[in-house]
Amino acid sequence: MMSDPEGIVIASTGGIEDSRKEAELLTGVQELVADLTGLLTFEYIGLLNHLVVGFRRIIVPQAVLDEINETLTERFFGPKPTMNLWKEEDQYLHREITAESQKRGQDFLERIRSFVESSAEIVPASGMLDFEKTKFDELGNILGHDAIATVLVARERKLPLFSDDLGLRRLARNDWRVEGVWSQTILVSLRDRGVITKEDYCEAIRKLGLGNYYFVSINADDVMWVLDRSHMEPSYEVSRILSLLEGPDCSEDSAIRIIADVIRKVWLEPTILYNQKLWVLDLALSALTKGRMARGVIERLKAALRVRFALMPLPLPVIFRRIDFWSQQRIVEGNTIE
């Protein structure tokens, strides 16, 4: 889960474990059945209205609209909460709820409601009638009645399920044979078809990373976008985007490939200052070695860098000396390089 800037708690689990299959699923697709998590994400990244440009029809179950209306009534017109409490990894965090944040949260949900009412096709989930009430209520209590309704509508219409809830997508596929996609897969499709620009896509990925979305897939260009946006200076945004490459969630091969590409881009760019290049290298090494056997992964990184600098090898000795210095500092500080 994550808490978005408007003070609304939304689901944030995506997945890259089957991204190729998801991409193929969208080939030629003109209609999607969207659940609440997908709508929340696209409003969060500022691209909700682009959905109806990229797809002929966005279908939303009535239960999703009911959930939005109920949340607006209970949260913003009922008794006012004073604090948000949520958990990130093993740490509990809290945030005071102010009148200003309440207003932002209300506006956030009302924009989604307006989109659903004006741009989506709102439909009932007739498949609910096939369920025993007790079974439906049991599933609804676990996943939410709106989520179950979305799966049933997708099954009825034989359309992809658009959801950022990885657990729901897996349940839909395994129990109801409903295939699903998440926001990044849709963003890639919109970018490749020219519905959004490359800059729109990079900015969306930056927001997903900052929003603690899991399994966000990035490449060297995405990292460079955030570095450029931060003017090659230390920032939370840079640290967060590089943390997506940490082990064990990111595969070692992918992390080495992306970090080697980033190092090459940074060190061959003449407008980037030397101390900035060193800082990026140090931060990249920290991300690469976290959750991994550091000595082995560093040697693999050096091998990847030899390939990337084969035609322009002059910076390589300096880079390797810095890598060795960084490793020695880790040992001095008590973080043994294994």
C-alpha positions in Angstrom: 0.0 0.0 0.0 1.0 3.6 -0.4 -0.2 7.0 0.7 -0.4 9.3 -2.2 0.2 13.1 -2.0 -3.4 13.9 -1.6 -3.7 11.8 1.6 -5.6 8.9 0.0 -4.3 5.4 0.6 -4.1 3.4 -2.6 -2.8 0.0 -3.7 0.6 0.1 -5.2 1.6 -3.4 -6.2 2.4 -4.0 -9.8 4.6 -6.7 -11.3 7.2 -7.3 -14.0 7.3 -11.1 -13.6 5.2 -11.5 -16.7 5.6 -8.1 -18.4 6.1 -9.6 -21.9 2.8 -11.5 -21.6 1.0 -8.4 -20.4 2.4 -6.4 -23.3 1.2 -9.0 -25.8 -2.2 -9.0 -24.1 -2.6 -5.3 -25.0 -1.8 -5.8 -28.6 -4.8 -4.7 -30.6 -7.0 -4.2 -27.5 -9.4 -1.3 -27.6 -11.2 -1.8 -24.4 -10.2 -2.3 -20.7 -12.1 -3.0 -17.5 -10.6 -0.8 -14.8 -10.6 -1.3 -11.1 -10.2 1.4 -8.5 -6.4 1.0 -8.0 -5.7 1.5 -11.7 -7.8 4.7 -11.8 -6.1 6.0 -8.6 -2.7 5.4 -10.1 -3.4 7.2 -13.4 -4.8 10.2 -11.6 -1.8 10.2 -9.3 0.6 10.3 -12.2 -1.6 12.9 -14.0 -2.5 10.8 -17.0 -6.0 9.6 -16.3 -7.6 11.4 -19.3 -5.1 9.8 -21.6 -6.7 6.4 -21.0 -9.6 7.3 -23.2 -7.2 8.6 -25.9 -5.3 5.3 -25.9 -8.4 3.0 -25.7 -11.8 3.2 -27.3 -13.6 2.3 -24.2 -12.8 2.2 -20.4 -15.3 0.1 -18.6 -15.9 0.6 -14.9 -18.3 -1.4 -12.7 -21.0 0.4 -10.9 -19.5 -1.0 -7.7 -16.3 1.0 -8.2 -18.2 4.2 -8.6 -20.2 3.3 -5.4 -16.9 2.8 -3.6 -15.7 6.2 -4.6 -19.0 7.8 -3.5 -18.9 6.0 -0.2 -15.3 7.0 0.4 -16.1 10.7 -0.3 -19.1 10.6 2.0 -17.4 8.8 4.9 -14.0 10.5 4.7 -14.8 14.0 3.7 -18.3 14.6 4.8 -18.4 12.4 8.0 -16.3 12.6 11.1 -12.8 13.9 10.2 -9.8 11.7 10.9 -6.8 13.5 12.4 -4.0 11.2 11.3 -3.0 8.7 8.6 -1.0 5.6 9.8 0.6 3.2 7.4 3.5 0.7 7.2 6.4 0.7 4.8 8.5 -2.4 5.1 9.1 -2.9 8.8 8.5 0.7 9.8 5.2 2.4 10.8 4.8 6.0 9.6 2.2 8.6 10.3 1.1 11.9 9.0 -1.2 14.6 10.5 -4.3 15.3 8.4 -4.8 19.0 7.9 -7.8 20.8 6.4 -5.7 21.5 3.3 -4.7 17.9 2.8 -8.4 16.9 3.3 -9.3 19.3 0.5 -6.6 17.9 -1.8 -7.8 14.4 -1.1 -11.4 15.3 -1.8 -10.5 17.0 -5.0 -8.4 14.0 -6.0 -11.2 11.5 -5.6 -13.8 13.9 -7.2 -11.6 14.1 -10.3 -11.7 10.3 -10.6 -15.4 10.3 -10.1 -15.8 13.0 -12.8 -13.7 10.9 -15.2 -15.7 7.8 -14.5 -19.1 9.5 -15.0 -18.1 11.5 -18.1 -15.6 9.3 -19.9 -16.1 5.6 -18.8 -18.9 3.2 -19.5 -20.4 2.3 -16.1 -21.8 -1.3 -16.0 -23.3 -3.7 -13.5 -21.6 -6.9 -12.6 -24.3 -9.4 -13.5 -21.9 -12.2 -12.6 -22.5 -11.5 -9.0 -25.8 -13.4 -9.4 -23.9 -16.6 -9.9 -22.4 -16.4 -6.5 -23.8 -17.6 -3.2 -24.2 -14.5 -1.1 -22.0 -15.8 1.7 -19.2 -16.6 -0.7 -19.4 -13.3 -2.5 -19.4 -11.5 0.9 -16.4 -13.5 2.0 -14.4 -12.6 -1.1 -15.7 -9.0 -0.8 -14.5 -8.7 2.7 -11.0 -9.8 1.7 -10.6 -8.0 -1.6 -13.4 -5.5 -1.7 -16.7 -5.8 -3.4 -15.6 -3.4 -6.1 -12.5 -5.4 -6.9 -14.6 -8.7 -7.3 -17.1 -6.8 -9.4 -14.3 -5.7 -11.7 -13.0 -9.2 -12.2 -16.5 -10.5 -13.0 -17.1 -7.8 -15.5 -13.8 -8.5 -17.2 -14.7 -12.2 -17.3 -18.2 -11.5 -18.7 -16.8 -9.3 -21.5 -13.6 -11.3 -22.1 -11.5 -8.2 -21.7 -8.2 -7.5 -19.9 -8.5 -6.5 -16.2 -6.6 -3.2 -15.5 -5.5 -3.4 -11.8 -2.5 -2.4 -9.8 -3.3 -5.0 -7.2 -1.0 -7.9 -8.0 -2.8 -10.2 -5.7 -6.1 -9.5 -7.4 -4.6 -10.0 -10.9 -3.2 -13.4 -9.8 -6.5 -14.5 -8.3 -8.4 -13.4 -11.4 -6.0 -15.4 -13.6 -5.8 -18.5 -11.5 -9.5 -18.7 -10.4 -11.4 -17.1 -13.2 -9.0 -17.2 -16.2 -9.1 -13.4 -16.5 -5.8 -11.9 -17.7 -4.7 -8.6 -16.3 -2.3 -5.7 -16.8 -1.0 -3.0 -14.5 -0.2 0.7 -15.0 3.4 0.4 -16.3 2.3 -2.0 -19.0 -0.3 0.4 -20.1 2.1 3.3 -19.9 4.5 1.4 -22.2 1.7 0.8 -24.7 0.6 4.5 -24.6 4.2 5.6 -25.2 4.9 3.2 -28.0 1.7 4.3 -29.8 2.5 8.0 -29.4 -0.4 8.7 -27.0 2.1 10.0 -24.4 5.6 11.3 -25.0 8.8 9.8 -23.8 9.0 12.6 -21.3 5.5 11.8 -20.0 6.5 8.2 -19.6 9.7 9.0 -17.7 7.9 11.4 -15.4 5.2 8.8 -14.7 7.9 6.2 -13.9 9.6 8.7 -11.6 6.3 9.2 -9.7 5.7 5.5 -9.5 9.2 5.0 -8.0 8.7 7.9 -5.5 5.2 6.5 -4.6 6.8 3.3 -3.4 5.2 1.2 -6.1 6.7 -2.3 -6.1 8.3 -4.0 -9.2 8.6 -0.8 -11.3 10.8 -1.7 -14.3 13.4 0.9 -15.2 16.2 1.3 -17.6 19.2 3.6 -17.9 17.2 6.3 -19.6 14.8 6.4 -16.7 17.6 6.8 -14.2 19.2 9.5 -16.4 15.9 11.4 -16.5 15.8 11.6 -12.7 19.5 12.5 -12.5 19.0 15.3 -15.0 15.9 16.5 -13.2 17.9 16.6 -10.0 20.7 18.5 -11.8 23.1 15.6 -11.0 22.9 16.5 -7.3 22.0 14.3 -4.3 18.3 14.0 -3.7 15.7 11.7 -2.4 14.4 11.1 -5.9 17.7 9.9 -7.2 18.2 7.6 -4.2 14.7 6.2 -4.5 14.9 5.5 -8.2 18.3 3.7 -7.8 16.8 1.7 -4.9 14.7 -0.1 -7.4 17.9 -1.8 -8.5 18.7 -3.3 -5.1 18.6 -7.0 -4.4 16.9 -9.2 -4.0 13.8 -7.7 -5.7 15.8 -6.7 -8.9 17.7 -9.5 -10.6 21.5 -9.1 -10.5 21.8 -9.3 -14.3 19.3 -6.4 -14.8 20.9 -4.3 -12.1 24.4 -4.7 -13.5 23.3 -4.0 -17.0 21.4 -0.8 -16.1 24.0 0.6 -13.7 26.8 -0.1 -16.3 24.8 1.8 -18.9 24.2 4.7 -16.5 27.9 4.9 -15.5 28.8 5.0 -19.2 26.3 7.8 -20.0 27.5 9.8 -17.0 31.2 9.5 -17.5 31.1 10.2 -21.2 29.0 13.3 -20.8 31.4 16.3 -20.9 29.0 18.7 -19.2 28.8 16.7 -16.0 31.3 17.7 -13.4 33.9 15.3 -12.1 32.6 15.3 -8.5 29.1 14.7 -9.8 30.3 11.6 -11.7 32.0 10.3 -8.6 28.8 10.8 -6.5 26.7 9.0 -9.1 29.2 6.1 -9.2 29.2 5.8 -5.4 25.4 5.8 -5.1 25.1 3.3 -8.0 27.6 1.0 -6.2 25.5 1.2 -3.0 22.4 0.2 -4.8 24.1 -2.6 -6.7 25.7 -4.2 -3.7 22.7 -3.9 -1.3 21.1 -7.4 -0.8 23.9 -9.1 -2.8 27.3 -10.7 -2.5 29.2 -7.4 -3.0 32.6 -8.7 -4.2 31.1 -10.9 -6.9 28.7 -8.3 -8.2 31.4 -5.6 -8.3 33.6 -7.9 -10.4 30.8 -8.5 -12.8 30.1 -4.8 -13.0 33.8 -4.2 -13.9 33.5 -6.8 -16.7 30.3 -5.1 -18.0 32.1 -1.7 -17.9 35.1 -3.1 -19.9 32.7 -4.0 -22.7 30.9 -0.6 -22.6 34.1 1.4 -22.6 35.9 -0.8 -25.2 35.9 2.0 -27.8 36.5 4.8 -25.4 38.6 3.3 -22.6 40.2 6.5 -21.2 37.8 6.9 -18.2 38.0 3.3 -17.2 41.1 3.4 -14.9 39.7 6.3 -13.0 36.3 4.5 -12.6 38.0 1.3 -11.4 40.2 3.2 -8.9 37.1 4.8 -7.5 35.3 1.4 -7.3 38.3 0.0 -5.4 38.4 3.0 -3.1 34.7 2.7 -2.4 35.2 -1.0 -1.6 38.1 -0.3 0.7 36.0 2.4 2.5 33.3 -0.1 3.1 35.8 -2.4 4.8 37.2 0.4 7.0 33.6 1.4 8.0 33.0 -2.2 9.1 30.8 -3.2 6.1 32.9 -6.2 4.9 32.9 -6.8 1.1 32.1 -10.5 0.8 
